[in-house]
Amino acid sequence: MASLKVLRRRIRSVTSTRQITKAMEMVAAAKLRRAQARALATRPYAIRLTGMLESLAAVAREQELPLFAAREVKHTALVVIGSNRGLCGGFNTNLFRAAEERLRSAAPGSLALVIVGRKARDYFRRRTWPVLVTFADLGDDASVDSARRVTADLLARFESGAVDKVEILYTRFHSALRRQVTFETFLPIGAAPADGGPEVARDIIFEPGLEPIFAALLPRFASARMLAALADSRASEEGARMTAMGAANKNAGELLDLLVLQRNRLRQSMITREILDIVGGAEALK
């Protein structure tokens, strides 16, 4: 059994750790509320805009607009949205596992990565998978500027023909306790329309014209979808961190109870031995 001095040192250490994990759990809960509000606020706009543009995808393809062109897929860019910080349980682990499965299932040389987040950068830096570009300085909060930076790079690569398809891999937020790693096709727009959807009218009149309208809408649409993915990922990260810190705080409490019990038993045994020594000495003097 450990000595009383060692047990006291471990109790102080676990107590300090428990205070840290409790504070981190409270901070994560506060950040989760803000991130959740941001994710839920950005989602309806992106969904409505996506539905509107996908319903017009057939008309846009007839006009040969580049962002709607479903060409032969030879090169695909996979956007992996990770976190900037750790201590968030299996958030990054589940994401990277899904990314590895997608990379292994693709034909050699056909899939390259676009990395978002410092943890994703550090993970894939130690692997041999091809990386097109890394965004590790976007900050912790999902912002419009961050979404525009990532989107501008992806649009330029797609329009130039460097990639034929862009996919997003991120963690979709459902609740503080429920998250889901999700694949989505980012470009081309309307690449996989829902079967049985309403037929789009062919006699739509576009004013001032189809190209100027889509030239103004498409960058906003792409940025809105990217912002929604970033916001979902951020909310999922804080939810995972709150859950992980809550579990760590609980485990620290259980360990602390065990150490205190061991300390009390050791102290009791030491006191008992001292009493026996005193009694034995008194009997010897008689």
Secondary structure, 3 states (H helix, E strand, C coil): CCCHHHHHHHHHHHHHHHHHHHHHHHHHHHHHHHHHHHHHHHHHHHHHHHHHHHHCHHHHHHCCCHHHCCCCCCCEEEEEECCCCCCCCCHHHHHHHHHHHHHHHCCCCCEEEEEECHHHHHHHHCCCCCEEEEECCCCCCCCHHHHHHHHHHHHHHHHHCCCCEEEEEEEEEEECCEEEEEEEEEECCCCCCCCCCCCCCCCCCCCCCHHHHHHHHHHHHHHHHHHHHHHHHHHHHHHHHHHHHHHHHHHHHHHHHHHHHHHHHHHHHHHHHHHHHHHHHHHHHC
